[in-house]
């Protein structure tokens, strides 16, 4: 014992010396500076010595209690800097006065170093408390946390909280080891195995309580978990009694689950379920499906029934079960986007659907679809990180579907993480192996995110390699509704992503620029109008504004000068760590792959897109479109453009709008020879359907007038000069009849 106490005092003096060194440079006034200095500078320098001291306390207590035949485990820890910061702030609020120096902080932070004695049997608690009182000097009376504490005010619970005795102590000092200077304060907590289990399981709910009242469902969960903890504790006592009775005799051995079942029959506890799985069932019947920690415990307690559990290893096995990390994987190629703004409605919509536990009998499929650049990938990324935080036992796998190659590479990474046999074989069918692995019942819960599944041909190629395990869930992001329908995803699990709200768009621009660059609020709002509140366009514009140190007003002037200038601005590349490296970021190029897919899959839709990009962007009547011989083919072509979100149908279903930036990008995409061909086709068609304007046919020409007038600006590029000349004549007459004489003269010249 003497060597143990000598070693402990030696460590104590080292901590005291470290504190004295730290106090020399410590601020003595200004609570904010003092706190910041402590958790950011002082504590990181002190913590290594505190950790050595804690190890000494743990060794001393463990060895001393073993000599007293106490069946226990002793743990120790020194607080993290983050935990220290939170505790400093909370305790300063509670005591309602600022800290006045380092000594004041160290006295208040009595739990910087701490150990916990976890006992198998509640009857040993008193003996441990007496040992602590004899071995250490109390700074204050021990705090007793009783089970009578309730997790909430509205719920009448038999099992309110966990029981523990908290001792705030320091070393006593004696003739051989005199105390030098203020003693280092540390905490020793005494609790039982059952209470410790409850404390660990209920930890998240208690932190939730600190930020607001618990819901009734939260309180039900706490009640159920604590009942399980009590059963373990009572079961432990029962095991001890049976061991005492049968010591030296031939008799039955009781494992943990048998004892729990016996303990549940005790009238005192009034708890009806006969094993842990019915507890989960009872929770689900009450409408609560998020007891993941309790479920994790229940699953891992099962093997103990087969292995057998003696009283002497109960504590160690339970602690191992509670602390065991689930085999969860998180394979996502991007970090969480700190600049993520808004979209809370969509993210919450996803979180209600994509966790596998929301539909335990089916591998649900969910999709978010929308125009390229609306932020679908960023929304999915945010949802992935929130699922990881809220569902600790759920793996998350991210698969970019830019091509069959990126799909297979991502599947190979999943296979490596899951240690799938044969995954390293060069001739292995990677896709089939990973599908089989994800379908295995022992794979656990998982969320598979297939990002950028935009190519309709890939859907057919990859559909056979998508897993269907009820423990899994698949989220797709796509630019086209065609993919969603081919995957057989029902409307209630499909969300269309539009442009941002103005408040979200403004917040995004502000977050990526400085105030002096956007303080002209009127022009900033006009710029967002030009950018159509499109997230990718805002991100690109703000990157240019920030990089070139200009204002939103200046950037707006570039965009307003001409369509060509705006296309130039929208063609500027920029760095974005949360987008794929192989994809160019500019808005002007982001839709090129979609243009290519449409040209391949729906040639008529591509011809319509080339035609409408020269018309006015709003209220384009379907009757103005060329190539209308086959009505079914026409309707399918329009539906394809709508599926890619390039156009939006109007309420009367006879007209549509084309997205303004898509219109500009399509014009820019057409090479010179293609543009001449498109303009020539447009001139020939409009010259046939646009009549010489008269009062009698005003219903026709007034309906087409905005589009013909816009198209007239491009007629000089037409190869058919006769058609262009005839249409210009009609345009001049249109201006004349609408009293726009200057424009009429201009068109006739």
HUBEL-V625270 format. One record per backbone hydrogen bond with DSSP energy under -0.5 kcal/mol. NH is the residue of the N-H (numbers start at 1). CO is the residue of the C=O. Records with the same first field share a line. If there is no record, write none. Layout:
# HUBEL-V625270
NH->CO ; CO
This chain:
# HUBEL-V625270
5->1
6->2
7->3
8->4
9->5
10->6
11->7
12->8
13->9
14->10
15->11
16->12
17->13
18->14
19->15
20->16
21->17
22->18
23->19
24->20 ; 21
25->21 ; 22
26->23
34->30
35->31
36->32
37->33
38->34
39->35
40->36
41->37
42->37
43->38
45->41 ; 42
46->42
47->43
48->44
49->46
50->46
51->47
52->48
53->49
54->50
55->51
56->52
57->53
58->54
59->55
60->56
61->57
62->58
63->59
64->60
65->61
66->62
67->63
68->64 ; 65
69->66
70->65
71->69
72->70
73->118
75->116
77->114
79->112
84->80
85->81
86->82
87->83
88->84
89->85
90->86
91->87
92->88
93->89
94->90
95->91
96->92
97->92
105->101
106->102
107->103
108->104
109->105
110->108
112->109
114->77
115->187
116->75
117->189
118->73 ; 116
119->117 ; 191
120->71
124->121
125->122
128->124
129->125
130->126
131->127
132->128
133->129
134->130
135->131
136->132
137->170
138->136
139->168
140->168
143->166
145->143 ; 164
146->144
149->146
156->154
157->155
160->147 ; 158
161->147
164->145
165->190
166->143
167->165 ; 188
169->167 ; 186
170->137
172->135
174->177
181->179
185->183
186->169
187->113
188->167
189->115
190->165
191->117 ; 189
192->163
193->119
196->192
197->193
198->194
199->195
200->196
201->197
202->198
203->199 ; 200
206->202
207->203
208->204
209->205
210->206
211->207 ; 208
212->209
219->215
220->216
221->217
222->218
223->219
224->220
225->221
226->222
227->223
228->224
229->225
230->226
231->227
232->228
233->229
234->230
235->231
236->232
237->233
238->234
239->235
240->236
241->237
242->238
243->239
244->240
245->241
246->242
247->243 ; 244
249->246
251->249
259->255
260->256
261->257
262->258
263->259
264->260
265->262
266->263
269->266
270->266
272->270
279->275 ; 276
280->276
281->277
282->278
283->279
284->280
285->281
286->282
287->284
288->283
289->287
292->290
295->291
296->292
297->293
298->294
299->295
300->296
301->297
302->298
304->301
305->301 ; 302
306->302 ; 303
307->303
308->304
313->310
314->311
317->313
318->314
319->315
320->316
321->317
322->318
323->319
324->320
328->326
331->396
332->330
338->336
340->337
347->343
348->344
349->345
350->346
351->347
352->348
353->350
354->350
358->355
359->356
360->357
362->359
364->362 ; 472
366->474
367->493
368->476
369->495
370->478
374->371
379->375
380->376
381->377
382->378
383->379
384->380
385->381
386->382
387->383
388->384
389->385
390->386
391->387
394->391
395->393 ; 445
396->329
397->447
398->331
399->449
401->451
407->403
408->404
409->405
410->406
411->407
412->408
413->409
414->410
415->411
416->412
417->413
418->414
419->416
420->415
423->420
425->422
428->425
430->428
433->429
434->430
435->431
436->432
437->433
438->434
439->435
440->436 ; 437
443->440
444->441
445->393
446->471
447->395
448->473
449->397 ; 447
450->448 ; 475
451->399 ; 449
453->477
454->452
456->454
458->455
459->455
460->456
461->457
462->458
463->459
465->462
466->463
467->465
472->469
473->446
474->364
475->448
476->366
477->450
478->368
481->643
483->480
484->480
485->481
486->482
487->483
488->485
489->484
490->488
493->490
494->491
495->367
497->369 ; 495
498->496
500->533
505->501
506->502
507->503
508->504
509->505
510->506
511->507
512->508 ; 509
513->510
517->514
518->514 ; 515
519->515
521->519
524->520
525->521
526->522
527->523
528->524
529->525
530->526
531->527
532->529
533->528
534->531
535->533
536->373
538->534
539->535
540->536
541->537
542->538
543->539
544->540
545->541
546->542
547->543
548->544
549->545 ; 546
550->545
552->517
555->551
556->552
557->553
558->554
559->555
560->556
561->557
562->558
566->562
567->563
568->564
569->565
570->566
571->567 ; 568
572->569
579->576
583->580
588->570
589->586
590->586
591->587
592->589
595->591
596->592
597->593
598->594
599->595
600->596
601->597
602->598
605->602
606->602
607->603
608->604
609->605
610->606
611->607
612->608
613->609
614->611
615->612
620->656
621->619
622->654
624->621
625->622
631->629
634->630
635->631
636->632
637->633
638->634
639->635
640->636
641->637
642->638
643->639
644->640
645->642
646->641
647->641
648->657
650->655
653->650
656->620
657->648
658->617
659->646
663->659
664->660
665->661
666->662
667->663
668->664
669->665
670->666
675->671
676->672
677->673
678->674
679->675
680->676
681->677
682->678
683->679
684->680
685->681
686->682
687->683
688->684 ; 685
689->685
690->686
691->689
698->695
700->697
701->697
702->698
703->699
704->700
705->701
707->704
708->704
709->705
710->706
711->707
712->708
713->710
714->711
715->712
717->714
718->715
719->676
721->719
724->720
725->721
726->722
727->723
728->724
729->725
730->726
731->727
732->728
733->729
734->730
735->731
736->732
737->733
738->734
739->736
740->735
741->739
744->740
745->741
746->742
747->743
748->744
749->745
